[in-house]
Amino acid sequence: RQSDNRSYVFLLYPPSVASTLNPDLYIVRVQLRALVVGLLVHQMLLQCIATVLLKGSGKSIS
C-alpha cells in the first residue's frame, strides 16, 4: 500500500464575515501541518517562560 500523501486544510471564517454578501472572499486557509507546528511551538514557549518564572534566571536585577 502506498503512503497516504493527502493534506488537510481548515477553512476558518472570521466572526465579522457572517454579515457580508460573499463570505468566501474572507476564508482563512490553515494547513494541518502549520496548525500542529504552531501549537507545538506555542507549548514550548509556554514551558520556557514557566521554567524561567518558577526557577528564576539566577541573576538579580538591581
DAKAKA-V849992 format. One record per residue. RES is the residue in one small letter. SS is DSSP state (2 for helix, 1 for strand, 0 for the rest). OMEGA is omega in whole degrees, 0 to 359 (none if undefined). Layout:
res:ss:omega
RES:SS:OMEGA
RES:SS:OMEGA
//
This chain:
res:ss:omega
r:0:179
q:0:179
s:0:181
d:0:183
n:0:179
r:0:174
s:0:181
y:0:181
v:1:176
f:1:177
l:1:183
l:1:177
y:1:176
p:0:183
p:2:183
s:2:184
v:2:185
a:2:184
s:2:181
t:0:182
l:0:183
n:0:182
p:2:180
d:2:178
l:2:186
y:2:180
i:1:173
v:1:181
r:1:180
v:1:178
q:1:181
l:2:180
r:2:180
a:2:179
l:2:181
v:2:179
v:2:178
g:2:179
l:2:178
l:2:178
v:2:178
h:2:179
q:2:179
m:2:178
l:2:178
l:2:179
q:2:178
c:2:180
i:2:179
a:2:179
t:2:180
v:2:182
l:2:183
l:2:183
k:2:183
g:0:181
s:0:179
g:0:179
k:0:177
s:0:179
i:0:181
s:0:none
//
